[in-house]
Amino acid sequence: MLDTFINAQKFSVAQVLRRNFRKYITYKRDLNELLFYLLQTLVRETTTYMSVRHGVSAPPEIEIQVDDFETRARELDINDLFTFYRCPLFLNNGFTLDSKK
């Protein structure tokens, strides 16, 4: 419920709310599920940006910067992403990690 409220806010307000309530957001949640939700949020934001900025509807492939994802994960006090990159939730949903980029 808290997450729904935060997502309904403007971007800058939502960031402040997430930072202030992060201990309640992460309480008793599987870290892989939380990271997957975070990754989906980044994909949604990137898709929205591309459609507004370039008039492009959902491209077949979207690139998310690893640094952006890891920074958001650190905001939730999650520092070890190695297990997430290897978990079925990440791999079975069509995500791949390109370590060269």
Secondary structure, 3 states (H helix, E strand, C coil): CHHHHHHCCCHHHHHHHHHHCHHHHCCCCCHHHHHHHHHHHHHHHHHHHHHHHHCCCCCCCCCCCHHHHHHHHHHCCCCCCHHHHHCHHHHCCCCCCCCCC
